[in-house]
Amino acid sequence: MPGKKQKKKRSRATVTAREAPPVPVYGHGEILTALQKAFPSGVFLVSRLYDPMLRLSDRTPHVFIPDTHIVPLREIENWPGRVLPPSRTDVLKALLDALDKLRKADPSITVWHLGDLFDLWRTGPVAGLRTADRLERIGRDWSDLMNRFDPSHALPIRRLYGNHDEALGSNPRILPRQFVPEDPGNTAGNDMLVTHGHQFDPLEISWPASVKETLMRGFTEVITPYARDFMSACNPHWMPPKDTTYIPPATPKTSDRAGFVCPELTEADPIPLATDTWNVQEIKLVVRPDVNPLNLATGPAVVQDERNPSLWSLGKIVAREAGAAGYSVALTVVGHTHNPRIIRGQQLDGSPFVLMDCGGWIGPRFLSPAVNPIIHNCTIGVRVGSDIRIYQLSADTYDWQKELDSI
């Protein structure tokens, strides 16, 4: 119409004048080679999904480090199997060294820590200690690690906060979540959401603290330490148990597939890349005519998720709701549960949705019947385009008493 100004189409170029990011040079091959060089005792593929239907537009290589739960040395013995043991700090430093070398050669590589870097809830007394004082206590033993993860470091790591270090959210450079690409106007493909994951935990968002505390303290003697640890993640006032004797979990039977992270993994082929889908949990959509049989407007059939793994439902809802802000989230990356897995399913409209839970760095893990029976849980996530993977770093035997003797 004459005299009327035409609206410009919203695009990444018009939204921001930021400097263009570096063009990626490295991919999965170079990252895996660097990891194998840094960890000669073994790198193992826990899960892999290559799915072009995800249409993830960002080609930047991403490396995700999940929960590490670092506490002062003097606090470690109070929390058997629930905080980062001394030997794993060396593994963490070796990982950071390998990633620094990669980033010097390819500055596009983005490294994340998904939250719960430090365990502030398990540092010092419950009351009367400021966050700064808790960090100061951790820094007495781990100042070198604190410096490596400092947001102002020369090779910065993107930091998110978790439920155990939520107080760090006062730092504007430590975020609750982040979308990639950040600009919702970029419609070249689908987006990724990166967050700690406790935001999808029903225990975190549904129960008042008083109820959680009553339940946890009341059931201390009848639930396993690992179940108790998951529950206590929701309550900063959970105190160390009186008896801190570590009792390792029983080795599962070979036939107990659920007892292993990756039951089909073999020593002969620790990184099976021949298939695009490896150890991925599939969530199918099913028709349930019995759920809404009288709804004539939409028909009698309702499509629902067949199963509901932890974090899945709320994670999918949050991804769908991000559409109101212009995002199209096909992949959500989390930590929090310490349970490494990739879960693939669909939104109700049929669009793909994947949850990558990168695991954690605390407690023991049974990887597979063919690998050292009980090892340290040390997993990371790696994403390049629509190819996402989770690796276990090293297969060192988990020995809590040996960890305590080293302090």
C-alpha positions as CSV (number, residue, x, y, z in Angstrom):
1,M,0.0,0.0,0.0
2,P,1.5,3.4,-1.0
3,G,2.9,5.4,2.0
4,K,2.9,2.4,4.3
5,K,6.3,1.1,5.5
6,Q,6.9,-2.5,5.0
7,K,8.0,-4.6,8.0
8,K,11.4,-6.2,7.8
9,K,11.6,-9.9,8.2
10,R,13.2,-10.9,11.5
11,S,16.5,-12.7,11.0
12,R,19.6,-13.4,12.9
13,A,21.5,-10.8,10.9
14,T,19.0,-8.0,11.8
15,V,18.5,-9.0,15.5
16,T,22.1,-8.8,16.6
17,A,25.3,-7.1,15.6
18,R,27.5,-9.5,17.6
19,E,30.7,-10.8,16.0
20,A,30.1,-13.9,14.0
21,P,31.1,-17.1,15.8
22,P,34.1,-19.0,14.6
23,V,33.5,-21.6,11.9
24,P,33.8,-25.2,13.3
25,V,36.8,-27.1,12.2
26,Y,36.7,-30.2,14.4
27,G,34.0,-32.8,14.8
28,H,33.3,-36.0,16.7
29,G,36.4,-37.8,15.3
30,E,38.9,-35.2,16.6
31,I,37.1,-35.0,20.0
32,L,37.1,-38.8,20.5
33,T,40.8,-39.0,19.5
34,A,41.7,-36.4,22.1
35,L,39.7,-38.2,24.8
36,Q,41.3,-41.6,24.0
37,K,44.7,-40.0,24.2
38,A,43.9,-38.3,27.6
39,F,42.4,-41.5,29.0
40,P,44.4,-44.6,27.9
41,S,42.6,-46.7,30.5
42,G,39.5,-46.5,28.3
43,V,36.8,-44.4,26.7
44,F,33.4,-46.1,26.4
45,L,30.4,-45.2,24.3
46,V,27.4,-45.3,26.7
47,S,24.8,-44.1,24.2
48,R,24.7,-42.6,20.7
49,L,21.9,-41.1,18.5
50,Y,22.4,-39.8,15.0
51,D,19.0,-38.6,13.8
52,P,18.9,-36.1,10.8
53,M,15.2,-35.7,11.6
54,L,16.2,-33.6,14.6
55,R,17.2,-30.9,12.2
56,L,19.5,-29.2,14.7
57,S,20.8,-26.1,12.9
58,D,23.8,-25.3,15.1
59,R,26.9,-27.1,13.8
60,T,29.1,-26.0,16.7
61,P,30.7,-28.9,18.6
62,H,29.5,-29.0,22.2
63,V,30.9,-30.9,25.2
64,F,28.8,-31.2,28.4
65,I,30.2,-31.9,31.8
66,P,27.5,-33.0,34.3
67,D,27.3,-32.9,38.1
68,T,30.6,-33.1,39.9
69,H,29.6,-32.1,43.5
70,I,33.0,-30.9,44.7
71,V,33.3,-30.3,48.4
72,P,36.3,-29.6,50.8
73,L,38.5,-32.6,51.5
74,R,37.3,-32.7,55.1
75,E,33.7,-33.1,54.0
76,I,34.2,-36.0,51.7
77,E,34.1,-38.8,54.3
78,N,30.7,-37.5,55.5
79,W,29.1,-38.2,52.1
80,P,30.2,-41.7,50.9
81,G,29.5,-42.2,47.3
82,R,27.7,-38.8,46.9
83,V,30.5,-36.3,46.3
84,L,33.5,-36.1,44.0
85,P,36.3,-38.4,45.4
86,P,39.9,-37.2,45.2
87,S,41.0,-39.5,42.4
88,R,38.3,-38.1,40.1
89,T,39.6,-34.5,40.4
90,D,42.7,-35.8,38.5
91,V,40.4,-37.2,35.8
92,L,38.5,-33.9,35.7
93,K,41.7,-32.0,35.2
94,A,42.8,-34.3,32.5
95,L,39.5,-33.7,30.7
96,L,39.9,-30.0,31.0
97,D,43.5,-30.2,29.7
98,A,42.3,-32.2,26.6
99,L,39.5,-29.8,25.9
100,D,41.8,-26.8,26.2
101,K,44.1,-28.2,23.6
102,L,41.1,-28.8,21.3
103,R,39.7,-25.3,21.8
104,K,43.1,-23.7,21.0
105,A,43.0,-25.5,17.7
106,D,39.3,-25.0,17.1
107,P,37.8,-22.0,19.1
108,S,34.3,-22.9,18.1
109,I,34.2,-25.9,20.5
110,T,31.9,-25.0,23.3
111,V,32.3,-26.6,26.8
112,W,29.5,-26.5,29.3
113,H,29.2,-27.4,33.0
114,L,25.5,-28.4,33.6
115,G,25.3,-27.4,37.2
116,D,26.2,-28.8,40.7
117,L,29.8,-28.1,40.0
118,F,30.1,-27.5,43.8
119,D,27.9,-29.1,46.4
120,L,27.2,-26.1,48.7
121,W,24.6,-28.0,50.6
122,R,27.2,-30.5,51.8
123,T,29.9,-27.9,52.6
124,G,30.0,-26.6,56.2
125,P,27.2,-26.5,58.7
126,V,23.6,-26.1,57.6
127,A,23.1,-22.6,59.0
128,G,25.3,-19.6,59.7
129,L,27.7,-19.9,56.7
130,R,27.4,-17.6,53.7
131,T,27.8,-18.8,50.2
132,A,31.1,-16.9,49.9
133,D,32.4,-18.7,53.0
134,R,31.4,-22.1,51.6
135,L,33.2,-21.3,48.4
136,E,36.2,-20.2,50.3
137,R,36.4,-23.6,52.1
138,I,36.2,-25.4,48.8
139,G,38.9,-23.1,47.4
140,R,41.3,-24.0,50.1
141,D,41.6,-27.5,48.6
142,W,40.5,-27.0,45.0
143,S,41.6,-23.5,44.0
144,D,43.1,-24.8,40.7
145,L,39.8,-26.3,39.7
146,M,37.8,-23.3,40.7
147,N,40.1,-21.1,38.5
148,R,39.5,-23.4,35.5
149,F,35.8,-23.1,35.9
150,D,35.8,-19.4,36.5
151,P,33.5,-17.6,34.0
152,S,36.3,-15.1,33.3
153,H,38.9,-17.7,32.5
154,A,40.8,-17.3,29.2
155,L,39.1,-20.4,27.8
156,P,35.7,-19.9,29.4
157,I,33.3,-22.7,30.2
158,R,29.6,-22.0,30.0
159,R,28.2,-22.4,33.5
160,L,24.7,-23.3,34.6
161,Y,23.7,-23.7,38.2
162,G,22.0,-26.7,39.7
163,N,20.0,-27.3,42.8
164,H,23.1,-27.9,44.9
165,D,24.8,-24.7,43.9
166,E,21.7,-22.6,43.0
167,A,23.1,-19.7,45.1
168,L,25.7,-19.1,42.4
169,G,22.8,-17.8,40.2
170,S,23.5,-14.4,41.7
171,N,26.4,-14.3,39.2
172,P,24.9,-13.1,35.9
173,R,27.3,-15.3,34.0
174,I,26.0,-18.5,35.6
175,L,22.6,-19.2,34.1
176,P,19.6,-21.4,34.9
177,R,19.3,-22.4,31.2
178,Q,20.3,-21.4,27.7
179,F,18.9,-22.0,24.2
180,V,21.1,-22.7,21.2
181,P,20.9,-20.8,19.0
182,E,20.1,-18.0,21.4
183,D,18.1,-16.0,18.8
184,P,14.6,-17.4,18.3
185,G,14.5,-15.7,14.9
186,N,16.9,-18.2,13.6
187,T,14.6,-20.6,11.8
188,A,17.2,-22.6,9.8
189,G,16.4,-25.7,11.9
190,N,15.5,-26.8,15.4
191,D,17.0,-25.6,18.7
192,M,18.7,-27.1,21.7
193,L,17.9,-26.3,25.3
194,V,20.6,-26.8,27.9
195,T,19.8,-26.8,31.6
196,H,20.6,-28.6,34.8
197,G,17.5,-30.7,34.9
198,H,16.2,-30.3,38.5
199,Q,13.6,-27.9,36.9
200,F,11.9,-31.1,35.5
201,D,12.1,-33.1,38.7
202,P,8.6,-33.5,40.4
203,L,10.2,-33.6,43.8
204,E,11.9,-30.3,43.2
205,I,8.8,-28.4,42.1
206,S,5.9,-30.0,43.8
207,W,6.7,-30.6,47.5
208,P,7.2,-28.0,50.1
209,A,10.6,-28.2,51.9
210,S,9.0,-29.2,55.2
211,V,7.3,-32.3,53.6
212,K,10.5,-33.3,51.8
213,E,12.5,-33.0,55.0
214,T,10.0,-35.1,57.0
215,L,9.9,-37.9,54.5
216,M,13.6,-38.0,54.0
217,R,14.5,-38.1,57.7
218,G,11.7,-40.6,58.4
219,F,12.8,-43.1,55.8
220,T,16.6,-42.9,56.4
221,E,16.9,-46.5,57.5
222,V,14.8,-48.2,54.9
223,I,15.9,-46.9,51.6
224,T,19.2,-47.3,49.8
225,P,21.9,-44.6,50.0
226,Y,21.4,-43.9,46.3
227,A,17.7,-43.5,46.5
228,R,18.2,-41.3,49.6
229,D,20.8,-39.3,47.8
230,F,18.3,-38.6,44.9
231,M,15.7,-37.5,47.4
232,S,18.1,-35.4,49.4
233,A,19.0,-33.5,46.3
234,C,15.7,-31.6,46.8
235,N,16.5,-30.4,50.4
236,P,19.5,-28.2,51.4
237,H,18.9,-29.0,55.1
238,W,19.6,-32.7,54.7
239,M,22.4,-33.6,57.2
240,P,25.0,-36.3,56.9
241,P,23.9,-39.7,58.3
242,K,25.4,-40.7,61.7
243,D,27.0,-43.8,60.2
244,T,29.1,-42.9,57.2
245,T,30.3,-46.4,56.5
246,Y,30.2,-47.0,52.7
247,I,28.4,-50.2,51.6
248,P,29.0,-50.8,47.9
249,P,26.0,-52.0,45.9
250,A,25.9,-55.7,44.9
251,T,27.1,-56.6,41.5
252,P,24.0,-57.3,39.3
253,K,23.6,-60.6,37.6
254,T,24.6,-60.8,33.9
255,S,21.0,-61.4,33.1
256,D,19.9,-58.2,34.9
257,R,20.1,-55.8,32.0
258,A,18.6,-53.0,34.0
259,G,21.5,-53.2,36.5
260,F,24.0,-52.0,33.8
261,V,24.2,-48.7,32.0
262,C,25.1,-50.3,28.7
263,P,24.6,-54.1,29.0
264,E,25.7,-54.9,25.4
265,L,29.0,-53.1,25.6
266,T,32.1,-55.3,25.1
267,E,35.8,-54.8,25.7
268,A,36.5,-55.8,22.1
269,D,34.3,-52.9,20.8
270,P,34.1,-50.2,23.5
271,I,32.9,-47.5,21.0
272,P,30.4,-49.2,18.7
273,L,29.8,-46.5,16.0
274,A,28.5,-48.9,13.3
275,T,24.9,-48.0,14.1
276,D,23.2,-44.6,14.3
277,T,21.3,-45.7,17.4
278,W,23.1,-47.3,20.3
279,N,21.6,-47.9,23.7
280,V,18.8,-45.3,23.2
281,Q,15.6,-45.5,25.2
282,E,12.7,-45.2,22.8
283,I,9.4,-43.7,24.0
284,K,6.5,-44.7,21.7
285,L,3.2,-43.0,21.2
286,V,0.2,-45.1,21.7
287,V,-3.5,-44.7,21.1
288,R,-5.7,-44.9,24.2
289,P,-9.4,-44.9,23.1
290,D,-10.5,-45.5,26.7
291,V,-9.1,-42.2,28.0
292,N,-11.5,-39.9,26.4
293,P,-14.3,-42.0,24.7
294,L,-17.0,-39.3,24.6
295,N,-15.1,-36.4,23.2
296,L,-16.8,-36.0,19.8
297,A,-14.9,-32.9,18.9
298,T,-11.5,-34.6,18.7
299,G,-12.5,-38.2,18.4
300,P,-12.3,-41.0,20.9
301,A,-8.5,-41.6,20.6
302,V,-5.9,-39.8,22.7
303,V,-2.2,-40.1,22.1
304,Q,-0.1,-40.5,25.2
305,D,3.4,-41.5,26.2
306,E,3.7,-45.2,26.8
307,R,6.2,-44.8,29.7
308,N,7.3,-41.9,31.7
309,P,11.0,-41.8,32.6
310,S,12.2,-39.3,35.2
311,L,12.4,-35.7,33.8
312,W,10.9,-36.8,30.5
313,S,7.3,-35.4,30.8
314,L,8.2,-32.0,32.2
315,G,11.2,-31.7,29.9
316,K,8.9,-32.3,26.9
317,I,6.4,-29.8,28.2
318,V,9.0,-27.0,28.7
319,A,10.4,-27.7,25.3
320,R,6.9,-27.3,23.8
321,E,6.1,-24.2,25.8
322,A,9.3,-22.6,24.4
323,G,7.5,-22.4,21.1
324,A,5.6,-19.3,22.4
325,A,9.0,-17.5,22.5
326,G,9.8,-18.6,19.0
327,Y,12.0,-21.6,19.7
328,S,11.6,-25.0,18.2
329,V,13.3,-27.3,20.8
330,A,14.1,-30.8,19.5
331,L,16.9,-31.6,22.0
332,T,17.1,-30.9,25.7
333,V,20.4,-31.6,27.5
334,V,20.5,-32.1,31.3
335,G,22.4,-33.6,34.2
336,H,20.9,-33.9,37.7
337,T,20.0,-37.6,37.9
338,H,23.6,-38.9,37.5
339,N,22.1,-41.5,35.2
340,P,23.5,-41.3,31.7
341,R,21.0,-42.0,28.9
342,I,19.5,-40.7,25.7
343,I,15.7,-40.9,25.4
344,R,14.0,-40.4,22.1
345,G,10.3,-39.8,21.5
346,Q,7.8,-37.3,20.0
347,Q,5.7,-34.3,20.9
348,L,2.0,-34.8,20.6
349,D,2.1,-33.2,17.1
350,G,4.6,-35.8,16.0
351,S,7.7,-33.6,16.0
352,P,10.8,-35.3,17.4
353,F,12.0,-34.7,20.9
354,V,15.2,-36.0,22.6
355,L,16.3,-35.8,26.1
356,M,20.1,-36.3,26.6
357,D,20.9,-36.9,30.3
358,C,24.7,-36.6,30.5
359,G,25.0,-38.5,33.8
360,G,27.4,-37.4,36.5
361,W,30.7,-37.8,38.3
362,I,29.8,-39.3,41.6
363,G,29.1,-42.7,42.9
364,P,29.8,-46.1,41.4
365,R,28.5,-47.4,38.1
366,F,28.1,-50.9,36.5
367,L,28.8,-50.2,32.9
368,S,28.4,-53.7,31.4
369,P,29.0,-57.3,32.3
370,A,32.2,-57.2,30.1
371,V,33.8,-54.2,31.7
372,N,35.4,-53.9,35.2
373,P,32.3,-54.7,37.4
374,I,32.2,-51.5,39.5
375,I,33.7,-48.3,38.2
376,H,33.7,-44.6,38.9
377,N,30.8,-42.7,37.3
378,C,32.6,-40.2,34.9
379,T,30.4,-39.4,31.9
380,I,30.2,-36.5,29.5
381,G,27.9,-35.6,26.6
382,V,29.2,-34.6,23.1
383,R,27.0,-33.1,20.4
384,V,28.0,-32.1,16.8
385,G,25.0,-31.3,14.7
386,S,22.3,-34.0,15.0
387,D,24.8,-36.6,16.2
388,I,24.8,-36.8,20.0
389,R,26.9,-39.1,22.2
390,I,27.6,-40.0,25.9
391,Y,31.0,-41.3,26.8
392,Q,32.3,-42.9,30.0
393,L,35.9,-41.8,30.8
394,S,38.1,-44.5,32.2
395,A,37.2,-47.8,33.8
396,D,39.0,-47.4,37.2
397,T,37.7,-49.6,40.0
398,Y,35.5,-47.8,42.5
399,D,37.0,-48.1,46.0
400,W,35.7,-45.7,48.5
401,Q,38.0,-46.7,51.3
402,K,41.0,-46.2,49.0
403,E,39.7,-42.7,48.3
404,L,39.4,-41.9,52.0
405,D,43.0,-43.2,52.7
406,S,44.3,-40.8,50.0
407,I,43.0,-37.7,51.8
